[in-house]
Amino acid sequence: MASPSSDIVSALTALLGADSLLTEAADVAAHIEDWRERYRGPAACVVLPRSTQEVSDVVRLCHAHGVPVLPQGGNTSLCGGAVPGTDGQPPVIVALSRLRRIRSVDPANNAMVVDGGCVLANVQEAAREAGRLYPISLGAEGSCQIAGTIATNAGGTAVLRYGNTRENILGLEAVLPDGAIWDGLKALRKNNTGYDLKHLFIGSEGTLGIITGATLKLHPLPTAFCVAWVGVSSPDAALSLLGRLQSACGARLSAFELINDLQLDLVLANVPGRRNPFSASHPWHVLVELSDNSPEVELSAVLGRVLEEAMEADLIEDAVLAASEAQRAALWEIRHSVSEANKKAGVGLTTDCAVPVSAVPTFIAQATEAVRAIVPDLPVIVVAHMGDGNAHFIPFFTYPEWEAVADKEAMAHRMRHVVNEVSHALGGTFSAEHGVGRTHIAEMAHFKSPVELKLMHAVKAAFDPDNLFNPGRLLPPAA
Ligand SMILES: Cc1cc2nc3c(=O)[nH]c(=O)nc-3n(C[C@H](O)[C@H](O)[C@H](O)COP(=O)(O)OP(=O)(O)OC[C@H]3O[C@@H](n4cnc5c(N)ncnc54)[C@H](O)[C@@H]3O)c2cc1C
């Protein structure tokens, strides 16, 4: 007897042709395991539609067969949201790698319309060619897709100035779970005509439909940058520096990133080509970026002055200013290499908390105490988009140490949970930018109020009454 998987594969092959399906283990492999190689599960097949209409045809067919659908972008999710699980029916993975058109750019309206499968870096480049900036920027920008960043409401390193993905989306096009196409590709700054549906899709993590196109908000392209790498003694000192920079630079402060010395050491040890900006060691490091449309010299003057005053006030230990574009890129490469370094070095139990910016130092201190109450002296990595109050606090095990942990799942959950409890007590969240996916699903059940969960289930049921879209992700089962 044919299995449900072979039925849907035959039907999809008849619909799109065999060259639009991946079924061989070697071809499917990259789609069924996550970037960190921690989650893996079987799929019925991977489908590669060529147009929004083909996405709709595929979804309609899956709906008719009662087969789950997993929308997948660049598969760079850090919370297990983009690969199948081992429970339930294997899904059809719909990958948008053939939907890569820049549909239009309108510099006068500061907007562009793109296919959902466009790689983020290509979108940034197309905006730049038109003299505009699409500001969302993150370590995975060379492989994550625009629809993936929308489905996770990605943040990254420029949120401080430009907001997260939600603030940079004007309109969306999506295929709904019954196959209907919703064309919401408006390019308006104002449109008060009832519930704003695009906001439901932003951060929906593939549970409400497939985002196939987007109208993106663009910004003037900065022409001048000034980047500094700063050594500080503590997160408290970094917070004071942030306040001084905001007062002196206003909106020109475009990034303020904090990492601890362990994180810097792991990057230097594990990613070839990365070099320590300092000869001496410092417990904490801040990457500061100013950007503007005025001449560069003004930016270096103001940044230099703030850093000098901070040095005199004993707020900072050392600082280097990038003197060239190559030096600026090299400093950013350190920051963008953290995930790669950590994956090579061991097992980091990444958390994704956000607290009020003023509470970041307390969060780091209390979270450190909480995890060391479980494993004394455990090393912790801290990578914080400090200007946004978003700290990736990462209890860290080398591979041999992790091998020695008897119940790995319980340890991972316990560690993350105590950190998330600290965040919650400070008025924070357990998921700031990566999404909920699979990693944080138990925390949804724990931290979200019954009122919020009930409303979310009602939204899910309105879009996807058969629970076919990315089931088991984002939402815990209804109580
Ligand atoms: C090195 C590295 C650095 C990172 N840095 C950051 C960072 O600084 N900030 C940050 O926020 N994230 C970061 N991430 C996480 C990740 O890159 C983002 O979450 C990104 O937005 C995911 O995009 P993707 O295309 O890879 O989506 P995927 O990983 O493929 O999917 C993520 C989720 O979106 C859904 N989805 C994907 N495509 C669609 C679609 N077309 N329609 C509907 N749903 C869809 C999936 O079902 C899944 O639930 C980083 C990841 C890596 C590997």
The ligand as an SDF file (V2000), in Angstrom:
LIG
                    3D

 53 58  0  0  0  0  0  0  0  0999 V2000
   25.3530   32.7660   12.1590 C   0  0  0  0  0  0  0  0  0  0  0  0
   23.9540   33.1700   12.5290 C   0  0  0  0  0  0  0  0  0  0  0  0
   23.7260   34.4330   13.0640 C   0  0  0  0  0  0  0  0  0  0  0  0
   22.4230   34.8290   13.3800 C   0  0  0  0  0  0  0  0  0  0  0  0
   22.2320   36.0760   13.9030 N   0  0  0  0  0  0  0  0  0  0  0  0
   20.9680   36.4900   14.1740 C   0  0  0  0  0  0  0  0  0  0  0  0
   20.7350   37.7960   14.7050 C   0  0  0  0  0  0  0  0  0  0  0  0
   21.6570   38.5700   14.9740 O   0  0  0  0  0  0  0  0  0  0  0  0
   19.4620   38.1730   14.9010 N   0  0  0  0  0  0  0  0  0  0  0  0
   18.4050   37.3540   14.6190 C   0  0  0  0  0  0  0  0  0  0  0  0
   17.2600   37.7630   14.7980 O   0  0  0  0  0  0  0  0  0  0  0  0
   18.5980   36.0970   14.1630 N   0  0  0  0  0  0  0  0  0  0  0  0
   19.8470   35.6510   13.9330 C   0  0  0  0  0  0  0  0  0  0  0  0
   20.0510   34.3770   13.4720 N   0  0  0  0  0  0  0  0  0  0  0  0
   18.8980   33.4610   13.2980 C   0  0  0  0  0  0  0  0  0  0  0  0
   18.3640   33.3870   11.8630 C   0  0  0  0  0  0  0  0  0  0  0  0
   19.2940   33.7730   10.9180 O   0  0  0  0  0  0  0  0  0  0  0  0
   17.1500   34.2430   11.6890 C   0  0  0  0  0  0  0  0  0  0  0  0
   16.1270   33.7420   12.5190 O   0  0  0  0  0  0  0  0  0  0  0  0
   16.6270   34.3200   10.2520 C   0  0  0  0  0  0  0  0  0  0  0  0
   15.6230   35.2940   10.2640 O   0  0  0  0  0  0  0  0  0  0  0  0
   16.0400   33.0280    9.7160 C   0  0  0  0  0  0  0  0  0  0  0  0
   15.8750   33.1470    8.3050 O   0  0  0  0  0  0  0  0  0  0  0  0
   15.8700   31.8500    7.3760 P   0  0  0  0  0  0  0  0  0  0  0  0
   15.5370   32.2840    5.9850 O   0  0  0  0  0  0  0  0  0  0  0  0
   17.0990   31.0680    7.5260 O   0  0  0  0  0  0  0  0  0  0  0  0
   14.6220   31.0710    7.9740 O   0  0  0  0  0  0  0  0  0  0  0  0
   14.5300   29.5390    8.3890 P   0  0  0  0  0  0  0  0  0  0  0  0
   15.5590   29.2320    9.4050 O   0  0  0  0  0  0  0  0  0  0  0  0
   14.4940   28.7060    7.1780 O   0  0  0  0  0  0  0  0  0  0  0  0
   13.0950   29.5360    9.0680 O   0  0  0  0  0  0  0  0  0  0  0  0
   12.8560   30.1880   10.2850 C   0  0  0  0  0  0  0  0  0  0  0  0
   11.3480   30.1510   10.5780 C   0  0  0  0  0  0  0  0  0  0  0  0
   10.6670   30.9220    9.6100 O   0  0  0  0  0  0  0  0  0  0  0  0
    9.7250   30.1250    8.8890 C   0  0  0  0  0  0  0  0  0  0  0  0
    9.7800   30.5050    7.4820 N   0  0  0  0  0  0  0  0  0  0  0  0
   10.8540   30.4930    6.6530 C   0  0  0  0  0  0  0  0  0  0  0  0
   10.5080   30.9070    5.4230 N   0  0  0  0  0  0  0  0  0  0  0  0
    9.1850   31.1860    5.4750 C   0  0  0  0  0  0  0  0  0  0  0  0
    8.2390   31.6350    4.5260 C   0  0  0  0  0  0  0  0  0  0  0  0
    8.5760   31.8790    3.2530 N   0  0  0  0  0  0  0  0  0  0  0  0
    6.9630   31.8240    4.9250 N   0  0  0  0  0  0  0  0  0  0  0  0
    6.5800   31.5820    6.2110 C   0  0  0  0  0  0  0  0  0  0  0  0
    7.4330   31.1250    7.1490 N   0  0  0  0  0  0  0  0  0  0  0  0
    8.7200   30.9310    6.7860 C   0  0  0  0  0  0  0  0  0  0  0  0
   10.1430   28.6810    9.1200 C   0  0  0  0  0  0  0  0  0  0  0  0
    9.0410   27.8140    9.0500 O   0  0  0  0  0  0  0  0  0  0  0  0
   10.7380   28.7590   10.5190 C   0  0  0  0  0  0  0  0  0  0  0  0
    9.7260   28.6780   11.4700 O   0  0  0  0  0  0  0  0  0  0  0  0
   21.3380   33.9480   13.1640 C   0  0  0  0  0  0  0  0  0  0  0  0
   21.5810   32.6710   12.6370 C   0  0  0  0  0  0  0  0  0  0  0  0
   22.8760   32.2820   12.3380 C   0  0  0  0  0  0  0  0  0  0  0  0
   23.0810   30.9110   11.7730 C   0  0  0  0  0  0  0  0  0  0  0  0
  1  2  1  0
  2  3  1  0
  2 52  2  0
  3  4  2  0
  4  5  1  0
  4 50  1  0
  5  6  2  0
  6  7  1  0
  6 13  1  0
  7  8  2  0
  7  9  1  0
  9 10  1  0
 10 11  2  0
 10 12  1  0
 12 13  2  0
 13 14  1  0
 14 15  1  0
 14 50  1  0
 15 16  1  0
 16 17  1  0
 16 18  1  0
 18 19  1  0
 18 20  1  0
 20 21  1  0
 20 22  1  0
 22 23  1  0
 23 24  1  0
 24 25  2  0
 24 26  1  0
 24 27  1  0
 27 28  1  0
 28 29  2  0
 28 30  1  0
 28 31  1  0
 31 32  1  0
 32 33  1  0
 33 34  1  0
 33 48  1  0
 34 35  1  0
 35 36  1  0
 35 46  1  0
 36 37  1  0
 36 45  1  0
 37 38  2  0
 38 39  1  0
 39 40  1  0
 39 45  2  0
 40 41  1  0
 40 42  2  0
 42 43  1  0
 43 44  2  0
 44 45  1  0
 46 47  1  0
 46 48  1  0
 48 49  1  0
 50 51  2  0
 51 52  1  0
 52 53  1  0
M  END
$$$$
